[in-house]
């Protein structure tokens, strides 16, 4: 039996158990060992924070930032605070940051400051905050309290930034989050973002359009999941964090319908020869092949101005 099918069966079993997030976390910690903070992974997350800042396209650092999807290690929100953001709110649907993970994150920041990796990515940082990180004492604090002491508001819930006032956020960011959101919920999310974003604000999102099982099983195509009709994919899909299978043209349409315009888009695509060998399910067979073969994309967007058309192509569109 293929490795990815075994993983799919395990995930479906966990999905039927009480408190599936707990069991999923336990499996990853005890069996997969996939939630340890390696230094290379930490540096890759610093690169993500740097990319978000570059997409803001302003000389000054955004003052108010909202991150969707904190994940296991709050590297990005802390990096944004160190780079000069006054307030950072990071939100998730499940509290995945633990005291041990927060401690590991702060230790990695201290190491990056010592070996120069932090300064190479962020030439201008808040040195007072860095000192606070280097001397951080977690005794008697929850993760929420510890992050709040560093200027990061860590919230759990289905509606990101629900407590924030309208038009109060300069920059909204996410990394490997939007691919898990179904189309109806995607529109609700974008409407919430539009309420929060300032008129001159920006959004920066990295979206993974590939099959997550392909990271586990290298014998299948990165777009293997597009072979299956909707009814079959519902049986295969991870019930805890299901992939939507939305493609990049769907994302463009949803952004436009929500009143946003994409001003920069960078994509990575599956090799044409590999794409030709992949049989597509009926749901994808008649779609534009250039959109179908996108594996991931950085998308920068802003609220569409009144005189701009929904059909305008991003000025800085790139592909690899």
BALOBA-1460 file (C-alpha; in Angstrom, 3 decimals):
// residues 320
<rec num="1" residu="x" x="0.000" y="0.000" z="0.000"/>
<rec num="2" residu="x" x="1.330" y="3.458" z="-0.906"/>
<rec num="3" residu="x" x="2.713" y="5.477" z="2.005"/>
<rec num="4" residu="x" x="0.384" y="8.415" z="1.391"/>
<rec num="5" residu="x" x="-2.672" y="6.148" z="1.562"/>
<rec num="6" residu="x" x="-1.505" y="4.800" z="4.926"/>
<rec num="7" residu="x" x="-1.159" y="8.375" z="6.182"/>
<rec num="8" residu="x" x="-4.613" y="9.256" z="4.853"/>
<rec num="9" residu="x" x="-6.128" y="6.282" z="6.705"/>
<rec num="10" residu="x" x="-4.386" y="7.284" z="9.940"/>
<rec num="11" residu="x" x="-5.667" y="10.847" z="9.620"/>
<rec num="12" residu="x" x="-9.214" y="9.715" z="8.954"/>
<rec num="13" residu="x" x="-9.078" y="7.471" z="12.020"/>
<rec num="14" residu="x" x="-7.853" y="10.386" z="14.164"/>
<rec num="15" residu="x" x="-10.595" y="12.558" z="12.698"/>
<rec num="16" residu="x" x="-13.281" y="10.297" z="14.201"/>
<rec num="17" residu="x" x="-11.701" y="10.328" z="17.672"/>
<rec num="18" residu="x" x="-12.711" y="12.729" z="20.467"/>
<rec num="19" residu="x" x="-10.528" y="15.865" z="20.474"/>
<rec num="20" residu="x" x="-8.786" y="15.028" z="17.166"/>
<rec num="21" residu="x" x="-6.426" y="18.025" z="17.392"/>
<rec num="22" residu="x" x="-4.911" y="16.580" z="20.582"/>
<rec num="23" residu="x" x="-4.311" y="13.164" z="18.989"/>
<rec num="24" residu="x" x="-2.956" y="14.715" z="15.796"/>
<rec num="25" residu="x" x="-0.485" y="16.762" z="17.828"/>
<rec num="26" residu="x" x="0.516" y="13.675" z="19.819"/>
<rec num="27" residu="x" x="1.161" y="11.628" z="16.673"/>
<rec num="28" residu="x" x="3.300" y="14.380" z="15.171"/>
<rec num="29" residu="x" x="5.320" y="14.809" z="18.364"/>
<rec num="30" residu="x" x="5.817" y="11.189" z="19.335"/>
<rec num="31" residu="x" x="5.852" y="9.379" z="15.999"/>
<rec num="32" residu="x" x="6.492" y="11.823" z="13.170"/>
<rec num="33" residu="x" x="8.739" y="14.170" z="15.204"/>
<rec num="34" residu="x" x="7.549" y="16.936" z="12.876"/>
<rec num="35" residu="x" x="7.002" y="19.713" z="15.397"/>
<rec num="36" residu="x" x="10.580" y="20.288" z="16.531"/>
<rec num="37" residu="x" x="12.043" y="23.702" z="15.738"/>
<rec num="38" residu="x" x="15.191" y="23.117" z="13.718"/>
<rec num="39" residu="x" x="17.422" y="26.114" z="13.099"/>
<rec num="40" residu="x" x="17.104" y="25.886" z="9.268"/>
<rec num="41" residu="x" x="13.312" y="25.885" z="9.624"/>
<rec num="42" residu="x" x="13.510" y="28.883" z="11.946"/>
<rec num="43" residu="x" x="15.613" y="30.770" z="9.380"/>
<rec num="44" residu="x" x="13.110" y="29.890" z="6.654"/>
<rec num="45" residu="x" x="10.378" y="31.474" z="8.777"/>
<rec num="46" residu="x" x="12.500" y="34.600" z="9.156"/>
<rec num="47" residu="x" x="12.601" y="34.701" z="5.355"/>
<rec num="48" residu="x" x="8.810" y="34.529" z="5.320"/>
<rec num="49" residu="x" x="8.589" y="37.535" z="7.649"/>
<rec num="50" residu="x" x="11.063" y="39.419" z="5.451"/>
<rec num="51" residu="x" x="8.974" y="38.628" z="2.359"/>
<rec num="52" residu="x" x="5.824" y="39.918" z="4.039"/>
<rec num="53" residu="x" x="7.544" y="43.181" z="4.902"/>
<rec num="54" residu="x" x="8.865" y="43.578" z="1.369"/>
<rec num="55" residu="x" x="5.361" y="43.137" z="-0.009"/>
<rec num="56" residu="x" x="4.149" y="46.068" z="2.098"/>
<rec num="57" residu="x" x="5.944" y="48.255" z="-0.433"/>
<rec num="58" residu="x" x="6.493" y="51.146" z="1.952"/>
<rec num="59" residu="x" x="9.644" y="52.709" z="3.374"/>
<rec num="60" residu="x" x="8.303" y="52.457" z="6.910"/>
<rec num="61" residu="x" x="7.403" y="49.255" z="8.725"/>
<rec num="62" residu="x" x="3.650" y="48.607" z="9.053"/>
<rec num="63" residu="x" x="2.504" y="49.688" z="12.508"/>
<rec num="64" residu="x" x="-0.445" y="47.310" z="12.929"/>
<rec num="65" residu="x" x="-0.161" y="43.745" z="11.628"/>
<rec num="66" residu="x" x="-2.552" y="40.793" z="11.635"/>
<rec num="67" residu="x" x="-1.260" y="37.261" z="11.018"/>
<rec num="68" residu="x" x="-3.627" y="34.453" z="10.124"/>
<rec num="69" residu="x" x="-2.347" y="31.066" z="11.324"/>
<rec num="70" residu="x" x="0.206" y="31.233" z="14.142"/>
<rec num="71" residu="x" x="1.185" y="27.589" z="13.848"/>
<rec num="72" residu="x" x="3.486" y="25.740" z="16.239"/>
<rec num="73" residu="x" x="6.156" y="28.424" z="16.569"/>
<rec num="74" residu="x" x="5.398" y="32.190" z="16.567"/>
<rec num="75" residu="x" x="8.489" y="33.136" z="14.557"/>
<rec num="76" residu="x" x="6.811" y="35.465" z="12.067"/>
<rec num="77" residu="x" x="4.857" y="37.670" z="14.521"/>
<rec num="78" residu="x" x="7.899" y="38.121" z="16.772"/>
<rec num="79" residu="x" x="10.096" y="38.937" z="13.753"/>
<rec num="80" residu="x" x="7.571" y="41.545" z="12.624"/>
<rec num="81" residu="x" x="7.584" y="43.096" z="16.090"/>
<rec num="82" residu="x" x="11.395" y="43.153" z="16.125"/>
<rec num="83" residu="x" x="11.426" y="44.841" z="12.721"/>
<rec num="84" residu="x" x="9.387" y="47.752" z="14.075"/>
<rec num="85" residu="x" x="5.702" y="46.875" z="14.000"/>
<rec num="86" residu="x" x="3.986" y="48.555" z="16.968"/>
<rec num="87" residu="x" x="1.382" y="45.843" z="17.457"/>
<rec num="88" residu="x" x="1.039" y="42.364" z="16.007"/>
<rec num="89" residu="x" x="-2.050" y="40.212" z="16.392"/>
<rec num="90" residu="x" x="-1.590" y="36.556" z="15.477"/>
<rec num="91" residu="x" x="-4.561" y="34.214" z="15.446"/>
<rec num="92" residu="x" x="-5.251" y="30.513" z="15.029"/>
<rec num="93" residu="x" x="-8.241" y="28.200" z="15.320"/>
<rec num="94" residu="x" x="-6.369" y="25.957" z="17.795"/>
<rec num="95" residu="x" x="-3.774" y="26.916" z="20.411"/>
<rec num="96" residu="x" x="-0.689" y="25.130" z="19.114"/>
<rec num="97" residu="x" x="1.982" y="27.265" z="20.777"/>
<rec num="98" residu="x" x="3.126" y="25.648" z="24.020"/>
<rec num="99" residu="x" x="5.528" y="27.022" z="26.668"/>
<rec num="100" residu="x" x="8.220" y="24.707" z="25.280"/>
<rec num="101" residu="x" x="7.654" y="25.893" z="21.702"/>
<rec num="102" residu="x" x="7.659" y="29.532" z="22.729"/>
<rec num="103" residu="x" x="10.912" y="28.989" z="24.634"/>
<rec num="104" residu="x" x="12.476" y="27.236" z="21.628"/>
<rec num="105" residu="x" x="11.396" y="30.124" z="19.393"/>
<rec num="106" residu="x" x="12.953" y="32.773" z="21.634"/>
<rec num="107" residu="x" x="16.172" y="30.764" z="21.982"/>
<rec num="108" residu="x" x="16.399" y="30.608" z="18.177"/>
<rec num="109" residu="x" x="16.007" y="34.399" z="17.993"/>
<rec num="110" residu="x" x="18.876" y="34.788" z="20.467"/>
<rec num="111" residu="x" x="21.045" y="32.485" z="18.378"/>
<rec num="112" residu="x" x="20.146" y="34.342" z="15.172"/>
<rec num="113" residu="x" x="21.084" y="37.645" z="16.810"/>
<rec num="114" residu="x" x="24.459" y="36.231" z="17.868"/>
<rec num="115" residu="x" x="25.419" y="34.698" z="14.524"/>
<rec num="116" residu="x" x="24.201" y="37.666" z="12.454"/>
<rec num="117" residu="x" x="21.344" y="35.897" z="10.663"/>
<rec num="118" residu="x" x="18.786" y="38.209" z="12.239"/>
<rec num="119" residu="x" x="20.639" y="41.362" z="11.251"/>
<rec num="120" residu="x" x="21.149" y="40.145" z="7.688"/>
<rec num="121" residu="x" x="17.405" y="39.904" z="7.199"/>
<rec num="122" residu="x" x="16.353" y="42.850" z="9.352"/>
<rec num="123" residu="x" x="19.019" y="45.599" z="9.363"/>
<rec num="124" residu="x" x="16.874" y="47.774" z="11.627"/>
<rec num="125" residu="x" x="15.477" y="46.052" z="14.713"/>
<rec num="126" residu="x" x="14.106" y="47.009" z="18.116"/>
<rec num="127" residu="x" x="17.153" y="46.333" z="20.319"/>
<rec num="128" residu="x" x="15.204" y="46.849" z="23.543"/>
<rec num="129" residu="x" x="12.768" y="44.130" z="22.474"/>
<rec num="130" residu="x" x="15.670" y="41.877" z="21.456"/>
<rec num="131" residu="x" x="17.173" y="42.259" z="24.920"/>
<rec num="132" residu="x" x="13.802" y="41.377" z="26.408"/>
<rec num="133" residu="x" x="13.690" y="38.245" z="24.248"/>
<rec num="134" residu="x" x="17.212" y="37.237" z="25.236"/>
<rec num="135" residu="x" x="16.346" y="37.620" z="28.941"/>
<rec num="136" residu="x" x="12.830" y="36.226" z="28.704"/>
<rec num="137" residu="x" x="11.552" y="34.404" z="31.790"/>
<rec num="138" residu="x" x="8.475" y="32.255" z="31.188"/>
<rec num="139" residu="x" x="7.979" y="31.290" z="34.840"/>
<rec num="140" residu="x" x="4.351" y="31.698" z="35.896"/>
<rec num="141" residu="x" x="3.189" y="32.895" z="32.458"/>
<rec num="142" residu="x" x="0.937" y="31.333" z="29.899"/>
<rec num="143" residu="x" x="1.930" y="31.520" z="26.236"/>
<rec num="144" residu="x" x="-0.688" y="34.214" z="25.689"/>
<rec num="145" residu="x" x="0.755" y="36.274" z="28.553"/>
<rec num="146" residu="x" x="4.331" y="35.708" z="27.438"/>
<rec num="147" residu="x" x="3.649" y="36.788" z="23.870"/>
<rec num="148" residu="x" x="1.634" y="39.782" z="25.043"/>
<rec num="149" residu="x" x="4.645" y="40.951" z="27.063"/>
<rec num="150" residu="x" x="6.538" y="41.004" z="23.745"/>
<rec num="151" residu="x" x="3.845" y="43.045" z="22.013"/>
<rec num="152" residu="x" x="2.198" y="40.077" z="20.266"/>
<rec num="153" residu="x" x="-1.505" y="39.460" z="20.819"/>
<rec num="154" residu="x" x="-2.142" y="35.707" z="20.453"/>
<rec num="155" residu="x" x="-5.833" y="34.889" z="19.949"/>
<rec num="156" residu="x" x="-7.742" y="31.683" z="19.289"/>
<rec num="157" residu="x" x="-10.992" y="31.632" z="17.343"/>
<rec num="158" residu="x" x="-12.718" y="31.236" z="14.002"/>
<rec num="159" residu="x" x="-12.929" y="34.967" z="13.177"/>
<rec num="160" residu="x" x="-9.479" y="36.570" z="12.865"/>
<rec num="161" residu="x" x="-9.166" y="40.052" z="14.325"/>
<rec num="162" residu="x" x="-12.768" y="40.070" z="15.541"/>
<rec num="163" residu="x" x="-11.763" y="42.319" z="18.444"/>
<rec num="164" residu="x" x="-9.997" y="44.852" z="16.220"/>
<rec num="165" residu="x" x="-11.730" y="48.049" z="15.037"/>
<rec num="166" residu="x" x="-12.497" y="48.628" z="11.354"/>
<rec num="167" residu="x" x="-9.745" y="50.052" z="9.123"/>
<rec num="168" residu="x" x="-7.118" y="49.554" z="11.826"/>
<rec num="169" residu="x" x="-4.611" y="47.156" z="10.224"/>
<rec num="170" residu="x" x="-1.730" y="48.093" z="7.901"/>
<rec num="171" residu="x" x="-0.690" y="44.596" z="6.867"/>
<rec num="172" residu="x" x="-2.455" y="41.205" z="6.884"/>
<rec num="173" residu="x" x="-0.280" y="38.115" z="6.339"/>
<rec num="174" residu="x" x="-0.532" y="34.340" z="6.160"/>
<rec num="175" residu="x" x="1.684" y="31.436" z="5.152"/>
<rec num="176" residu="x" x="0.350" y="28.016" z="4.111"/>
<rec num="177" residu="x" x="-3.117" y="28.720" z="5.515"/>
<rec num="178" residu="x" x="-5.518" y="29.775" z="2.764"/>
<rec num="179" residu="x" x="-5.314" y="26.427" z="0.949"/>
<rec num="180" residu="x" x="-7.262" y="24.835" z="3.798"/>
<rec num="181" residu="x" x="-10.256" y="27.171" z="3.555"/>
<rec num="182" residu="x" x="-13.356" y="26.235" z="1.565"/>
<rec num="183" residu="x" x="-14.766" y="28.719" z="-0.928"/>
<rec num="184" residu="x" x="-17.726" y="29.964" z="1.192"/>
<rec num="185" residu="x" x="-15.495" y="30.463" z="4.244"/>
<rec num="186" residu="x" x="-12.847" y="32.075" z="2.035"/>
<rec num="187" residu="x" x="-15.308" y="34.813" z="1.069"/>
<rec num="188" residu="x" x="-16.243" y="35.365" z="4.716"/>
<rec num="189" residu="x" x="-12.563" y="35.636" z="5.581"/>
<rec num="190" residu="x" x="-11.838" y="38.137" z="2.806"/>
<rec num="191" residu="x" x="-14.819" y="40.239" z="3.866"/>
<rec num="192" residu="x" x="-13.429" y="40.275" z="7.406"/>
<rec num="193" residu="x" x="-10.033" y="41.316" z="6.053"/>
<rec num="194" residu="x" x="-11.612" y="44.108" z="4.031"/>
<rec num="195" residu="x" x="-13.279" y="45.429" z="7.181"/>
<rec num="196" residu="x" x="-9.976" y="45.460" z="9.071"/>
<rec num="197" residu="x" x="-7.568" y="46.721" z="6.420"/>
<rec num="198" residu="x" x="-6.779" y="50.406" z="6.102"/>
<rec num="199" residu="x" x="-7.480" y="51.976" z="2.711"/>
<rec num="200" residu="x" x="-3.723" y="52.131" z="2.017"/>
<rec num="201" residu="x" x="-2.965" y="48.784" z="3.669"/>
<rec num="202" residu="x" x="-1.743" y="45.585" z="2.051"/>
<rec num="203" residu="x" x="-2.040" y="41.821" z="2.322"/>
<rec num="204" residu="x" x="0.704" y="39.222" z="1.763"/>
<rec num="205" residu="x" x="-0.190" y="35.545" z="1.480"/>
<rec num="206" residu="x" x="1.789" y="32.447" z="0.520"/>
<rec num="207" residu="x" x="-0.581" y="29.746" z="-0.709"/>
<rec num="208" residu="x" x="0.413" y="26.117" z="-1.236"/>
<rec num="209" residu="x" x="-1.605" y="24.659" z="-4.125"/>
<rec num="210" residu="x" x="0.044" y="21.227" z="-3.991"/>
<rec num="211" residu="x" x="-1.058" y="17.884" z="-2.550"/>
<rec num="212" residu="x" x="0.136" y="17.751" z="1.072"/>
<rec num="213" residu="x" x="0.503" y="13.974" z="0.885"/>
<rec num="214" residu="x" x="3.248" y="14.482" z="-1.724"/>
<rec num="215" residu="x" x="5.507" y="15.961" z="0.979"/>
<rec num="216" residu="x" x="5.192" y="12.641" z="2.816"/>
<rec num="217" residu="x" x="5.326" y="10.319" z="-0.203"/>
<rec num="218" residu="x" x="7.789" y="11.407" z="-2.904"/>
<rec num="219" residu="x" x="6.488" y="8.714" z="-5.259"/>
<rec num="220" residu="x" x="3.353" y="10.705" z="-6.119"/>
<rec num="221" residu="x" x="2.950" y="13.906" z="-8.105"/>
<rec num="222" residu="x" x="2.788" y="17.236" z="-6.246"/>
<rec num="223" residu="x" x="-0.647" y="17.566" z="-7.876"/>
<rec num="224" residu="x" x="-1.725" y="13.959" z="-7.297"/>
<rec num="225" residu="x" x="-4.956" y="15.045" z="-5.590"/>
<rec num="226" residu="x" x="-6.278" y="16.561" z="-8.830"/>
<rec num="227" residu="x" x="-6.683" y="13.029" z="-10.240"/>
<rec num="228" residu="x" x="-9.683" y="12.329" z="-8.017"/>
<rec num="229" residu="x" x="-13.299" y="13.449" z="-8.480"/>
<rec num="230" residu="x" x="-14.849" y="15.413" z="-5.651"/>
<rec num="231" residu="x" x="-16.676" y="12.429" z="-4.137"/>
<rec num="232" residu="x" x="-13.447" y="10.380" z="-3.932"/>
<rec num="233" residu="x" x="-11.381" y="13.265" z="-2.598"/>
<rec num="234" residu="x" x="-13.860" y="13.764" z="0.255"/>
<rec num="235" residu="x" x="-12.984" y="10.220" z="1.377"/>
<rec num="236" residu="x" x="-9.229" y="10.785" z="1.040"/>
<rec num="237" residu="x" x="-8.927" y="14.339" z="2.354"/>
<rec num="238" residu="x" x="-7.539" y="15.002" z="5.830"/>
<rec num="239" residu="x" x="-10.663" y="15.503" z="8.005"/>
<rec num="240" residu="x" x="-8.782" y="17.596" z="10.595"/>
<rec num="241" residu="x" x="-7.290" y="20.167" z="8.222"/>
<rec num="242" residu="x" x="-8.879" y="19.454" z="4.815"/>
<rec num="243" residu="x" x="-7.401" y="20.918" z="1.623"/>
<rec num="244" residu="x" x="-9.847" y="22.894" z="-0.500"/>
<rec num="245" residu="x" x="-8.236" y="22.138" z="-3.915"/>
<rec num="246" residu="x" x="-8.997" y="25.700" z="-4.998"/>
<rec num="247" residu="x" x="-6.698" y="26.743" z="-7.837"/>
<rec num="248" residu="x" x="-5.053" y="30.103" z="-8.384"/>
<rec num="249" residu="x" x="-7.747" y="31.318" z="-10.791"/>
<rec num="250" residu="x" x="-10.298" y="30.625" z="-8.040"/>
<rec num="251" residu="x" x="-8.224" y="32.710" z="-5.643"/>
<rec num="252" residu="x" x="-8.018" y="35.600" z="-8.114"/>
<rec num="253" residu="x" x="-11.787" y="35.508" z="-8.578"/>
<rec num="254" residu="x" x="-12.488" y="35.441" z="-4.841"/>
<rec num="255" residu="x" x="-10.126" y="38.342" z="-4.171"/>
<rec num="256" residu="x" x="-11.758" y="40.383" z="-6.930"/>
<rec num="257" residu="x" x="-15.284" y="39.592" z="-5.708"/>
<rec num="258" residu="x" x="-14.305" y="40.719" z="-2.203"/>
<rec num="259" residu="x" x="-13.078" y="44.093" z="-3.495"/>
<rec num="260" residu="x" x="-9.332" y="43.412" z="-3.594"/>
<rec num="261" residu="x" x="-6.863" y="43.778" z="-6.436"/>
<rec num="262" residu="x" x="-3.717" y="41.665" z="-6.658"/>
<rec num="263" residu="x" x="-0.762" y="43.914" z="-7.394"/>
<rec num="264" residu="x" x="1.968" y="41.275" z="-7.231"/>
<rec num="265" residu="x" x="1.936" y="37.560" z="-7.914"/>
<rec num="266" residu="x" x="4.840" y="35.096" z="-7.923"/>
<rec num="267" residu="x" x="4.130" y="31.491" z="-8.827"/>
<rec num="268" residu="x" x="5.972" y="28.184" z="-8.998"/>
<rec num="269" residu="x" x="4.558" y="25.665" z="-11.474"/>
<rec num="270" residu="x" x="4.807" y="21.937" z="-12.055"/>
<rec num="271" residu="x" x="7.053" y="20.996" z="-14.979"/>
<rec num="272" residu="x" x="5.096" y="20.825" z="-18.253"/>
<rec num="273" residu="x" x="6.194" y="17.241" z="-18.966"/>
<rec num="274" residu="x" x="5.127" y="16.090" z="-15.504"/>
<rec num="275" residu="x" x="1.826" y="17.907" z="-15.939"/>
<rec num="276" residu="x" x="1.116" y="16.114" z="-19.229"/>
<rec num="277" residu="x" x="1.546" y="12.743" z="-17.518"/>
<rec num="278" residu="x" x="-1.037" y="13.536" z="-14.817"/>
<rec num="279" residu="x" x="-4.605" y="12.413" z="-15.569"/>
<rec num="280" residu="x" x="-7.011" y="15.064" z="-14.287"/>
<rec num="281" residu="x" x="-10.428" y="14.492" z="-12.784"/>
<rec num="282" residu="x" x="-13.400" y="15.870" z="-14.720"/>
<rec num="283" residu="x" x="-13.629" y="18.803" z="-12.325"/>
<rec num="284" residu="x" x="-10.219" y="20.060" z="-13.505"/>
<rec num="285" residu="x" x="-9.904" y="18.669" z="-17.030"/>
<rec num="286" residu="x" x="-11.364" y="21.743" z="-18.787"/>
<rec num="287" residu="x" x="-9.561" y="24.347" z="-16.690"/>
<rec num="288" residu="x" x="-6.663" y="26.499" z="-17.928"/>
<rec num="289" residu="x" x="-3.627" y="24.224" z="-17.624"/>
<rec num="290" residu="x" x="-1.365" y="27.155" z="-16.697"/>
<rec num="291" residu="x" x="-3.531" y="27.821" z="-13.638"/>
<rec num="292" residu="x" x="-3.879" y="24.122" z="-12.807"/>
<rec num="293" residu="x" x="-0.124" y="23.478" z="-12.689"/>
<rec num="294" residu="x" x="0.623" y="26.219" z="-10.133"/>
<rec num="295" residu="x" x="2.219" y="24.603" z="-7.081"/>
<rec num="296" residu="x" x="2.468" y="27.668" z="-4.854"/>
<rec num="297" residu="x" x="2.124" y="31.430" z="-5.037"/>
<rec num="298" residu="x" x="3.032" y="34.606" z="-3.184"/>
<rec num="299" residu="x" x="0.134" y="37.022" z="-3.563"/>
<rec num="300" residu="x" x="0.174" y="40.679" z="-2.536"/>
<rec num="301" residu="x" x="-3.158" y="42.477" z="-2.610"/>
<rec num="302" residu="x" x="-4.808" y="45.722" z="-1.562"/>
<rec num="303" residu="x" x="-8.318" y="47.144" z="-1.503"/>
<rec num="304" residu="x" x="-9.309" y="47.926" z="-5.067"/>
<rec num="305" residu="x" x="-9.608" y="51.598" z="-5.800"/>
<rec num="306" residu="x" x="-12.829" y="52.895" z="-7.324"/>
<rec num="307" residu="x" x="-11.337" y="53.490" z="-10.784"/>
<rec num="308" residu="x" x="-9.645" y="50.080" z="-11.101"/>
<rec num="309" residu="x" x="-11.124" y="47.185" z="-13.056"/>
<rec num="310" residu="x" x="-11.534" y="43.697" z="-11.589"/>
<rec num="311" residu="x" x="-9.947" y="42.263" z="-14.727"/>
<rec num="312" residu="x" x="-6.572" y="44.005" z="-14.432"/>
<rec num="313" residu="x" x="-3.553" y="41.672" z="-14.439"/>
<rec num="314" residu="x" x="-0.996" y="42.048" z="-11.616"/>
<rec num="315" residu="x" x="1.751" y="44.396" z="-12.771"/>
<rec num="316" residu="x" x="4.538" y="42.290" z="-11.240"/>
<rec num="317" residu="x" x="3.347" y="38.794" z="-12.140"/>
<rec num="318" residu="x" x="6.215" y="36.279" z="-12.091"/>
<rec num="319" residu="x" x="6.412" y="32.523" z="-12.531"/>
<rec num="320" residu="x" x="9.059" y="29.860" z="-12.160"/>
